[in-house]
Structures are given as C-alpha cells and as structure tokens.
Amino acid sequence: MAEFCALVLHEEGGKVVPRLESLDEARLPPGEVTVAVEYSTLNYKDGMILEGQGRLVRAYPHVPGVDFAGTVLASDSPEFRPGDPVILTGWRVGEVQWGGYAERARVPASFLVRRPAGLTARQAMAIGTAGFTAMLAVMALEKHGLAPDTGPGANDVLVTGAAGGVGSIAVSLLSALGYRVAASTGRPELRAYLEGLGAAELIDRAALAAKPGRPLDRERWAGAIDAVGGMTLATVLTQLKYRASVAACGLAGGSDLPATVIPFLLRGVNLLGIDSVMCPRDERIEAWGRLARDLPLARLEAMTQTVPLAEVPALAPRILKGEVRGRIVIDLAA
Ligand SMILES: NC(=O)c1ccc[n+]([C@@H]2O[C@H](COP(=O)([O-])OP(=O)(O)OC[C@H]3O[C@@H](n4cnc5c(N)ncnc54)[C@H](OP(=O)(O)O)[C@@H]3O)[C@@H](O)[C@H]2O)c1
C-alpha cells in the first residue's frame, strides 16, 4: 500500500496536538473517489479545528482541512475518471471525516466539483471555502435584486471583515462586477491592500460595532456582505437602503444578533443566510463557474500567500485572532 504525508491531530491530555505523519492509504475513509491532493487552504473553521475549538471534531486521530484541490487517482463513480481535476469544499469534510491536509483524500463522488478550466488547483484553493462563500453571498444578493445601477449611491455595497478571506474575495468580486465597495476593517494599515482589491472607501470597524443609537440610520447600502455578525450585522441592518439585502456569512465578531425588527418592517430589508457547507451541488457548480469568470486573478494572487503543511499549526491561532490577511494556500508538495 502507498504511504502519504498528512497533518494528523491527536487528542492528548485534553489538548489537540498536530503532527506530520506518514500514513497508509488503507487508513483513508471509505468513499468512491481517491484524490491526489495538490493544494489545500486555511479557513477560519480550520483554525477552530486545529485549536480544538467548537467541538467540531469528535474522533481522533483526525486529518483536518475543510478544502482541497487535486487530481482523481481512482474512482468507483462513472462521474469521475483518473486524471480529472477536482475541488472539494465543505460537506463537513475535515470535521466529521478526514480532510485535505494530506497528500491523499477519499470522498463520495457527490462531494466533488470538477475544477473549471480557467482556474489552476492553486487558484482554486486561494479561493477555497472563503471565496466560495463570498460568491454565494454575491449570488444571493443578486437573486434579491442587487444589480449595478447608476442612481446616486445606488452602487454602494458594504463588506465587513474586509481584510479577511471572505472579505477580501467579496471586495474583489463586487468591485469587478461594477459596484462601489466600502470595506469595513479594523486594520487601517491595510488601506493600500484593500484599495488594490478594489475598495473605494474604508470604514473603521469600530463605527459599525457600536450599538446603533436608533432603529433606523441613514440609508447607505444597496447591499452588504457581512463576515462579522453581532452588533456589526445589527448596525448594517439599520443602514440598508429600502428593500436592500445583507448576506450574513460569518461570526468573526460574535454570534448574537442584537437587532430590532424595525428595518424589516419599515424598509423591507432582507437578511440572507449563507451556508457554504451543505450548499446543493448545482449551486456549487454555478458558483465555481462564476468565480472562474468574475474574480480578477491578479487580485486573487495579491491576496494569497502559500505555505507548506508544516507551517499551518502556527497560523491557526493567528486566523482566529483576525491577524491573517487575505488567503493562505497550503502546498502539499512543498
Ligand atoms: N457561512 C459559511 O458557510 C462560512 C464560510 C466561510 C467562513 N465563514 C465565516 O466567515 C467568517 C470569516 O471567515 P474568514 O475565513 O474570512 O476569516 P478571516 O480570514 O479570519 O477573516 C475574518 C475577518 O473578520 C474581521 N474580524 C476579526 N475579528 C473581529 C472582531 N472581533 N470584530 C470585528 N471584526 C473582526 C477581520 O477583518 P478586518 O481585519 O478587516 O477587520 C478578519 O480579518 C468566520 O466567522 C467564518 O466562520 C462562514
């Protein structure tokens, strides 16, 4: 049996301990398709799993990694053949079953999406769950009426947690689609970075994190993508234009929602929930097609750093503290 390298999490003395190990392919979970993983990525949820937070992993030893991109090695499914380029995000891979922080992965065929021709495996992982989620958020806003417009302020869209993974891709996508993007960040030193991705305006995240003084504020946003939650999301609701929507993607600033129903009742605004993990497959295929078409690849490159698997454990606490800029790709061959 072939051996492969993996980052394996062990539970020792109540702590999660990562180790690089060589594993036998026979230890891979059951599944129809075996993939030679080329790249994976570090998402916020990977940080939680590596740090043993949130009881996301129930059984150890465990191979984490909620995303991977690679090439099919063997397939029992008529849908995939050896050599096919594939992407996996979500489906609780890397949580309840072994994931992408390994040179080999095995999953059901229905979990995989064929990698679009316009994206390399590395670019697909620079996008990863974070970018896929940003695309789902854009698609949800569009389904609820967001479209580039010419009226005064009609193009103003807000992205919170802008310098993080979801935020950076949301800023890039929205500006490429023709919107005027306001980027909310707690890191003003990243102005040049965010402007390089297409942000037209920076907003101090503290201004959105304060309790709104009144249930309705000035109508500012034709749409918003929120990666922060908590008081920030509550404030965004008070600032949406009449009938506009906010796509709620994340909880980097808190999982509560201390809002009133007034913006829903008096402005007809919409709060759109975004889930990338169990998202149906047809929507996944649509989102990856859109990413290949709409995301400027030079901007994707500018927000991405590539690291070897051995460096990932040290980055986990940093992504949870909001210290990572943009996206981190993990090169399994490095
Ligand atoms: N719904 C889904 O399917 C889905 C998928 C992927 C991710 N998520 C969630 O989306 C969120 C972002 O994920 P990510 O991968 O982009 O993480 P990330 O790279 O760590 O970005 C999060 C960003 O949020 C901001 N932030 C961090 N702590 C904050 C705080 N206490 N208050 C206000 N803002 C804070 C920071 O942006 P600035 O430095 O610019 O302020 C940070 O860069 C996470 O909560 C994650 O769990 C959900």
The ligand as a Tripos MOL2 file, in Angstrom:
@<TRIPOS>MOLECULE
LIG
   48    52     1     0     0
SMALL
NO_CHARGES

@<TRIPOS>ATOM
      1 N1        -21.3410   30.7230    6.1950 N.am      1 LIG1
      2 C1        -20.3650   29.9750    5.7310 C.2       1 LIG1
      3 O1        -20.5770   28.9790    5.0540 O.2       1 LIG1
      4 C2        -18.9680   30.4070    6.0220 C.ar      1 LIG1
      5 C3        -17.9270   30.0470    5.1770 C.ar      1 LIG1
      6 C4        -16.6470   30.5640    5.4150 C.ar      1 LIG1
      7 C5        -16.4480   31.3700    6.5180 C.ar      1 LIG1
      8 N2        -17.4700   31.6360    7.3450 N.ar      1 LIG1
      9 C6        -17.2980   32.5180    8.4960 C.3       1 LIG1
     10 O2        -16.9810   33.8110    7.9940 O.3       1 LIG1
     11 C7        -16.1190   34.4680    8.9020 C.3       1 LIG1
     12 C8        -14.8810   34.9450    8.1620 C.3       1 LIG1
     13 O3        -14.1380   33.8250    7.7050 O.3       1 LIG1
     14 P1        -12.7160   34.0720    7.0510 P.3       1 LIG1
     15 O4        -12.2170   32.7580    6.5840 O.co2     1 LIG1
     16 O5        -12.7850   35.2130    6.1240 O.co2     1 LIG1
     17 O6        -11.8910   34.5050    8.3620 O.3       1 LIG1
     18 P2        -10.6990   35.5620    8.4700 P.3       1 LIG1
     19 O7         -9.8150   35.4620    7.2890 O.co2     1 LIG1
     20 O8        -10.1310   35.4100    9.8300 O.co2     1 LIG1
     21 O9        -11.4500   36.9780    8.3790 O.3       1 LIG1
     22 C9        -12.2650   37.4650    9.4090 C.3       1 LIG1
     23 C10       -12.1390   38.9760    9.4390 C.3       1 LIG1
     24 O10       -13.1090   39.4910   10.3450 O.3       1 LIG1
     25 C11       -12.6010   40.6360   10.9890 C.3       1 LIG1
     26 N3        -12.6520   40.4230   12.4410 N.ar      1 LIG1
     27 C12       -11.9410   39.5080   13.1550 C.ar      1 LIG1
     28 N4        -12.2510   39.6020   14.4600 N.ar      1 LIG1
     29 C13       -13.1650   40.5970   14.5560 C.ar      1 LIG1
     30 C14       -13.8610   41.1830   15.6570 C.ar      1 LIG1
     31 N5        -13.7050   40.7480   16.8990 N.pl3     1 LIG1
     32 N6        -14.7430   42.1800   15.3860 N.ar      1 LIG1
     33 C15       -14.9250   42.6210   14.1380 C.ar      1 LIG1
     34 N7        -14.2780   42.1140   13.0600 N.ar      1 LIG1
     35 C16       -13.4180   41.1150   13.2800 C.ar      1 LIG1
     36 C17       -11.1680   40.8330   10.4900 C.3       1 LIG1
     37 O11       -11.2230   41.7130    9.3750 O.3       1 LIG1
     38 P3        -10.5110   43.1590    9.4150 P.3       1 LIG1
     39 O12        -9.1110   42.9160    9.8700 O.co2     1 LIG1
     40 O13       -10.6190   43.6670    8.0290 O.co2     1 LIG1
     41 O14       -11.3050   43.9690   10.4160 O.co2     1 LIG1
     42 C18       -10.8030   39.4610    9.9820 C.3       1 LIG1
     43 O15        -9.8060   39.5210    9.0060 O.3       1 LIG1
     44 C19       -15.8410   33.4770   10.0250 C.3       1 LIG1
     45 O16       -16.7270   33.7270   11.0960 O.3       1 LIG1
     46 C20       -16.1570   32.1350    9.3990 C.3       1 LIG1
     47 O17       -16.5270   31.1690   10.3360 O.3       1 LIG1
     48 C21       -18.7300   31.1730    7.1200 C.ar      1 LIG1
@<TRIPOS>BOND
     1     1     2 1
     2     2     3 2
     3     2     4 1
     4     4     5 ar
     5     4    48 ar
     6     5     6 ar
     7     6     7 ar
     8     7     8 ar
     9     8     9 1
    10     8    48 ar
    11     9    10 1
    12     9    46 1
    13    10    11 1
    14    11    12 1
    15    11    44 1
    16    12    13 1
    17    13    14 1
    18    14    15 2
    19    14    16 1
    20    14    17 1
    21    17    18 1
    22    18    19 2
    23    18    20 1
    24    18    21 1
    25    21    22 1
    26    22    23 1
    27    23    24 1
    28    23    42 1
    29    24    25 1
    30    25    26 1
    31    25    36 1
    32    26    27 ar
    33    26    35 ar
    34    27    28 ar
    35    28    29 ar
    36    29    30 ar
    37    29    35 ar
    38    30    31 1
    39    30    32 ar
    40    32    33 ar
    41    33    34 ar
    42    34    35 ar
    43    36    37 1
    44    36    42 1
    45    37    38 1
    46    38    39 2
    47    38    40 1
    48    38    41 1
    49    42    43 1
    50    44    45 1
    51    44    46 1
    52    46    47 1
@<TRIPOS>SUBSTRUCTURE
     1 LIG1         1 GROUP 0 **** ****
